[in-house]
């Protein structure tokens, strides 16, 4: 069972002036967006320096948005890892999630219970 590490970027402090009024109900709905790790970021960095360095043979030959996206498209195993992770708590990614064209982001509708199990957190109302 090969797992793809997922990175968390979350704020844990409650914003000033917010007051918790209780836990969210397990069946309440949430919409969360998950990012899938890009591939070839080392190649992207090398290309950046090649096209940005005067005197380099590729100087000024900038990539289009489409070329950048094709270069860094997530690996199938990374996408499958997110799909399996979601399925582990009963989220059907094909019906509950909308993926961006390059499949680097999935915006999913799930219950608080599913999200709690995925992220090991408790959801609160403020």
trRosetta pair geometry for C-beta under 8 A, 3 or more apart (Angstrom, degrees):
i j d omega theta_ij theta_ji phi_ij phi_ji
2 77 7.3 -20 102 -174 126 128
3 81 6.5 109 -158 -142 49 118
4 37 6.9 -147 171 20 120 127
4 77 6.5 150 -62 131 125 87
4 78 5.1 143 -146 -119 163 62
4 81 3.5 -17 22 -131 119 180
4 82 7.6 -51 68 -40 131 67
6 34 7.9 -42 -146 -159 125 109
6 81 7.9 -169 -60 133 95 119
6 82 7.7 111 -95 -95 117 81
6 85 7.2 74 -47 -110 142 169
7 35 7.8 -37 60 76 99 112
7 37 7.5 102 0 -80 111 101
8 119 7.8 116 -112 -145 122 98
14 18 5.1 -132 171 76 99 118
14 20 7.2 -83 -118 -44 151 95
14 126 7.4 172 -151 -108 110 138
15 18 4.9 78 67 -9 82 123
18 126 4.7 -4 -174 -171 108 135
19 126 6.5 140 69 -154 37 78
20 124 4.9 -31 -138 167 110 138
20 125 7.1 107 -159 75 62 51
20 126 5.8 -50 -97 -96 46 75
21 124 7.8 139 45 171 53 91
21 125 5.0 -54 62 98 96 101
21 126 6.5 143 4 -122 90 21
22 124 6.9 175 101 -153 25 79
22 125 5.5 3 64 41 71 108
23 122 6.2 -60 -126 173 107 110
23 123 6.9 91 -165 82 70 60
23 124 5.8 -62 -107 -105 43 64
23 125 7.3 53 123 2 8 85
24 28 5.0 -96 174 43 105 145
24 112 4.6 -163 111 -116 121 158
24 123 3.9 -33 29 108 130 108
24 124 6.3 -147 -20 -102 85 9
24 125 5.6 128 -76 -47 74 84
25 28 4.7 113 64 -28 84 100
25 112 6.5 131 88 35 42 143
26 111 6.3 34 157 154 61 121
26 112 5.5 -136 -139 76 28 100
26 113 3.8 39 -165 -57 94 110
26 116 7.7 -69 -123 14 78 138
27 111 5.6 -50 -138 -143 33 127
27 112 7.3 -13 33 30 14 96
27 113 7.0 8 -65 -7 41 115
28 111 6.7 116 67 -156 39 72
28 112 4.7 36 61 -21 91 120
28 123 7.6 -137 70 103 125 144
29 109 6.0 -9 -166 -169 112 95
29 110 7.4 148 -149 83 65 24
29 111 6.3 -57 -97 -102 48 52
29 112 7.8 -93 -62 -30 7 75
30 109 7.4 161 82 -151 43 50
30 110 5.9 -25 63 70 90 72
30 111 7.1 83 15 -175 88 12
30 112 5.9 106 -24 -79 116 60
30 115 5.1 -4 52 -36 148 153
30 123 7.2 -129 -67 -112 138 157
31 107 6.3 19 177 176 97 95
31 108 7.1 175 -150 86 56 37
31 109 5.4 -24 -97 -94 78 68
32 107 7.3 -175 95 -149 33 56
32 108 5.8 -18 63 59 79 86
32 110 6.8 -34 21 32 108 109
32 115 6.3 134 -23 -116 143 120
33 105 5.7 -2 -174 -173 105 109
33 106 7.0 165 -152 84 56 41
33 107 4.6 -23 -97 -97 84 77
33 108 7.7 152 -94 14 34 69
34 82 5.9 154 125 -151 139 127
34 86 8.0 -138 6 -66 161 113
34 105 6.9 156 79 -155 46 57
34 106 4.9 -10 56 58 98 92
34 107 7.9 179 18 -81 65 32
34 108 6.8 10 1 3 108 115
35 104 6.5 -2 -155 157 73 78
35 105 5.6 -26 -103 -99 60 77
36 74 4.2 -8 125 -91 119 163
36 78 5.1 118 -178 137 103 111
36 79 5.7 16 -143 -87 157 63
36 82 5.5 -84 -94 -28 102 146
36 103 6.5 -15 39 138 151 75
36 104 5.3 -135 55 -148 93 43
36 105 7.0 -144 9 -68 84 29
36 106 7.2 67 -34 -10 106 97
37 74 6.2 111 76 -123 51 103
37 78 5.2 -121 53 -145 91 142
38 41 5.6 95 98 -62 112 100
38 44 8.0 -2 139 -12 136 148
38 72 4.0 -7 -169 175 119 105
38 73 7.6 81 -144 35 73 2
38 74 6.1 -91 -110 -77 33 69
38 104 6.4 10 -81 -127 81 122
39 72 6.0 165 60 -159 56 45
39 73 6.4 -17 36 78 109 48
39 74 5.9 129 -18 -133 94 28
39 75 4.8 104 -71 -42 134 86
39 78 7.3 -161 -56 -1 97 143
40 43 4.2 -33 -176 34 96 118
40 44 6.1 105 125 -26 84 89
40 71 5.3 -121 102 164 141 78
40 72 5.5 -131 67 -98 95 53
41 44 5.2 -47 -147 34 40 117
41 45 6.4 44 153 -21 67 101
41 72 6.4 58 -77 -122 65 109
42 45 5.8 -52 -150 35 31 111
42 46 6.5 31 151 -17 63 105
43 46 5.6 -52 -146 38 34 112
43 47 6.2 36 154 -20 66 106
43 71 6.2 -138 101 -175 119 115
44 47 5.7 -55 -148 38 29 111
44 48 6.4 38 151 -26 63 103
44 68 6.9 68 -128 -146 113 84
44 71 5.8 135 -78 121 90 132
44 72 5.7 13 -57 -68 138 112
45 48 5.5 -48 -150 28 32 117
45 49 6.7 24 155 -11 64 103
46 49 6.1 -60 -153 40 31 104
46 50 6.2 34 151 -22 67 108
47 50 5.5 -53 -143 36 33 114
47 51 6.2 18 164 -7 68 108
47 58 7.5 -87 -149 134 66 153
47 63 6.4 30 150 -29 138 128
47 71 7.4 -61 4 -147 157 167
48 51 6.6 -69 -149 43 22 97
48 52 5.9 2 160 -5 62 125
49 52 5.7 -70 -135 49 28 104
49 53 5.7 29 167 -31 69 115
49 56 7.9 124 134 -48 68 167
50 53 6.4 -58 -138 26 19 108
50 56 5.2 -157 -160 150 58 149
50 57 7.9 -30 -172 61 102 68
50 58 4.2 22 149 66 109 130
50 59 7.4 -124 155 -65 56 49
51 56 7.5 -105 -73 87 18 130
51 58 5.2 -67 -79 130 65 98
51 59 6.2 128 -155 -129 37 27
51 60 6.4 -151 -167 15 80 13
51 61 5.3 -119 -116 61 104 63
51 62 5.3 126 168 -85 148 53
51 63 7.4 -140 -30 -15 163 77
52 59 7.4 -95 54 -130 5 72
53 56 4.2 70 81 -15 103 125
53 59 6.0 -104 78 -92 53 99
54 59 5.7 77 -117 -136 30 150
55 59 6.5 100 38 -41 26 147
56 59 4.6 130 61 -48 79 90
58 61 4.7 -89 -170 42 72 122
63 67 3.9 -131 -168 92 99 124
63 68 5.0 125 116 -55 129 80
63 71 7.2 -30 -159 -12 161 138
64 67 4.7 98 50 5 75 101
64 68 7.2 -138 93 -4 41 84
65 68 5.8 -55 -151 35 32 110
65 69 6.3 29 154 -17 66 108
66 69 5.8 -55 -145 38 30 111
66 70 6.3 31 155 -19 65 106
67 70 5.7 -53 -145 36 31 110
67 71 6.4 33 154 -23 63 106
68 71 5.7 -58 -152 33 31 113
68 72 6.4 -4 164 7 67 111
69 72 6.6 -73 -140 51 26 89
69 73 6.5 57 158 -65 64 83
69 101 7.9 19 173 94 147 106
69 102 4.9 -121 -174 -85 109 144
70 73 6.0 -18 -148 -24 30 114
72 104 7.8 29 119 -91 98 137
73 102 5.3 -131 -114 -167 85 98
73 103 7.1 54 -164 52 91 94
73 104 7.3 -121 -137 -59 49 99
74 78 4.4 -113 180 80 108 130
74 79 5.4 124 108 -50 125 89
74 102 7.4 117 7 145 84 88
74 103 5.9 -107 44 103 115 94
74 104 5.6 152 -24 -100 111 68
75 78 4.7 97 60 -1 80 103
75 79 7.4 -153 94 -2 44 84
76 79 5.7 -56 -150 39 37 110
76 80 6.0 37 153 -19 70 108
77 80 5.4 -51 -140 41 34 114
77 81 6.2 45 153 -29 63 101
78 81 5.6 -48 -151 28 30 116
78 82 7.0 28 152 -15 61 100
79 82 6.0 -55 -157 35 34 108
79 83 6.4 33 148 -17 67 108
79 103 5.3 0 -106 153 132 130
80 83 5.4 -54 -145 40 35 114
80 84 6.1 35 156 -19 68 106
81 84 5.8 -54 -144 38 28 109
81 85 6.2 33 154 -23 63 107
82 85 5.5 -53 -146 35 31 115
82 86 6.4 31 155 -17 64 104
82 93 7.5 100 119 -103 88 148
82 106 6.3 154 144 13 140 141
83 86 5.9 -55 -151 37 29 109
83 87 6.3 28 152 -18 64 109
83 93 4.7 -90 -127 7 82 156
84 87 5.5 -55 -143 39 32 113
84 88 6.5 48 152 -38 63 97
85 88 5.7 -43 -157 13 30 118
85 118 6.8 82 156 -140 96 100
86 89 6.9 -78 -171 44 37 89
86 91 3.9 -81 174 79 93 118
86 92 7.9 -165 129 -44 113 5
86 93 5.1 100 80 -64 149 99
86 96 7.6 -171 173 74 132 126
86 97 7.1 -35 -147 -41 169 137
86 106 7.8 -83 -53 117 148 151
86 108 6.6 -144 -128 -120 136 166
86 110 7.8 -136 -151 -77 97 140
86 118 7.3 4 -107 -105 51 132
87 90 7.3 51 -164 -78 41 12
87 91 6.5 -104 -76 64 32 64
87 92 7.2 55 -103 -97 80 44
87 93 7.0 -64 -53 -15 86 97
88 117 8.0 -151 112 133 91 115
88 118 7.7 125 74 -100 103 76
89 110 7.7 54 103 -162 120 137
89 113 8.0 -177 179 123 117 75
89 114 4.5 132 133 -148 123 78
89 117 4.4 151 -116 91 131 128
89 118 5.4 -96 -1 -58 152 84
90 114 6.2 -111 63 -106 93 115
91 96 5.1 -106 -168 67 86 155
91 97 7.4 71 157 -39 112 105
91 108 6.1 40 -177 180 138 139
91 110 5.1 -37 -99 -100 124 120
91 114 5.6 111 -55 -177 104 144
91 118 7.8 2 -5 -64 136 132
92 95 4.7 21 101 35 116 100
92 96 5.4 120 66 -4 65 103
93 96 6.4 -67 -108 56 24 89
93 97 4.5 -22 -157 24 67 132
93 99 7.9 46 169 -52 105 110
93 106 6.6 -34 -150 -159 108 147
93 108 7.0 -61 -121 -103 68 123
94 97 7.4 1 -44 46 11 90
96 108 5.1 41 129 -158 96 89
96 109 5.2 -128 -164 58 83 76
96 110 6.2 64 173 -70 139 76
97 106 4.4 -2 -172 -177 131 107
97 107 6.5 147 -154 74 70 39
97 108 4.0 -29 -92 -92 89 87
97 109 7.7 -161 -75 16 45 63
98 106 7.2 153 73 -156 37 58
98 107 5.1 -15 57 60 91 95
98 108 7.8 -175 19 -76 58 45
99 103 5.0 1 175 -113 130 67
99 105 7.1 153 -153 86 55 51
99 106 5.1 -25 -96 -100 75 78
100 103 6.5 -160 69 -64 71 17
100 104 5.7 -36 63 48 128 74
100 105 4.5 56 -10 49 121 91
100 106 7.8 -113 2 -68 74 40
103 106 7.6 13 -158 -61 64 89
110 114 4.1 -106 174 83 116 133
110 115 5.4 138 98 -51 119 86
110 118 7.7 40 123 -9 164 139
111 114 4.7 99 54 6 78 99
111 115 6.9 -146 95 -1 41 87
112 115 5.6 -58 -144 43 32 110
112 116 6.0 39 154 -26 67 106
112 123 4.6 -111 -149 37 112 146
113 116 5.7 -51 -145 33 28 114
113 117 6.5 25 156 -15 62 106
114 117 5.9 -59 -151 38 30 109
114 118 6.3 30 153 -20 66 108
115 118 5.6 -53 -145 36 32 112
115 119 5.9 -7 170 13 68 114
115 121 7.5 -43 136 61 87 100
115 123 6.6 53 89 -50 123 129
116 119 6.8 -76 -135 54 20 84
116 120 7.4 61 173 -108 56 13
116 121 6.0 -120 -129 72 62 56
116 122 6.2 35 -126 -101 116 40
116 123 6.3 -104 -70 -11 99 94
117 120 7.6 20 -162 -69 21 51
